[in-house]
Amino acid sequence: MCGAIGVHPNRQTGFCRGCNESYRLEEERAYHEQLELERWEAEEGPDVERVMKEREALRQRNARLRRKYHLKSKRDLKDNR
């Protein structure tokens, strides 16, 4: 890759030791970015936000209905068991 003369290339990659290490470093960086993206999508991504908004909207609708018809809350129902 660097064109160095008189060095022994790696048998698998064909790179000298320095270029091979640089190549492996770039692979690890790319893999790290992929893992971080997957983690972000699982914890904070658009799907999570959509589900949270939908749950909050439904919770608010339930609270309004409960107040309108003087129904017990989930906590009160649990306490009566």
C-alpha positions in Angstrom: 0.0 0.0 0.0 2.8 2.4 0.9 5.2 1.0 -1.7 8.0 0.3 0.9 10.8 -1.8 -0.5 12.5 -4.6 1.4 9.7 -5.2 3.9 7.8 -8.5 4.4 4.2 -8.1 3.5 1.4 -9.7 5.5 0.4 -12.9 3.8 -3.3 -12.3 4.2 -3.5 -8.6 3.3 -0.4 -8.0 1.3 0.4 -4.9 3.3 3.5 -4.1 5.2 3.2 -4.1 9.0 2.5 -0.3 9.3 -0.1 -0.3 6.5 -1.7 -3.5 7.9 -2.1 -1.9 11.3 -3.5 1.3 9.7 -6.0 -0.9 7.8 -7.0 -2.8 10.9 -7.5 0.5 12.8 -9.8 1.8 10.1 -11.8 -1.4 10.3 -12.1 -1.1 14.0 -13.3 2.5 13.7 -15.9 1.6 11.1 -17.1 -1.3 13.4 -17.2 1.1 16.4 -19.3 3.6 14.4 -21.7 0.8 13.4 -22.1 -0.3 17.0 -22.7 3.2 18.2 -25.3 3.7 15.5 -27.1 0.5 16.5 -27.0 1.5 20.2 -28.4 4.9 19.4 -31.2 3.5 17.3 -32.1 1.1 20.1 -32.1 3.6 22.9 -32.8 7.0 21.3 -33.8 6.5 17.7 -36.8 7.7 15.9 -38.8 4.5 16.6 -38.3 4.9 20.3 -39.4 8.6 20.2 -42.5 7.6 18.1 -43.5 4.9 20.6 -42.9 7.2 23.6 -45.1 9.9 22.0 -47.9 7.4 21.3 -47.7 6.0 24.8 -47.9 9.5 26.4 -50.8 10.4 24.2 -52.7 7.3 25.1 -51.9 7.8 28.8 -53.2 11.3 28.6 -56.4 10.2 26.9 -56.9 7.5 29.5 -56.4 10.1 32.3 -59.0 12.4 30.8 -61.5 9.6 30.4 -60.8 8.5 34.0 -61.4 12.1 35.3 -64.5 12.6 33.1 -66.2 9.4 34.3 -64.8 9.4 37.8 -63.0 6.0 37.3 -60.2 4.6 39.4 -56.6 4.9 38.4 -54.4 1.8 37.7 -52.7 2.4 41.1 -56.1 2.4 42.9 -57.1 -0.8 41.1 -53.9 -2.5 42.2 -54.3 -1.4 45.8 -57.8 -2.9 46.0 -56.6 -6.4 45.1 
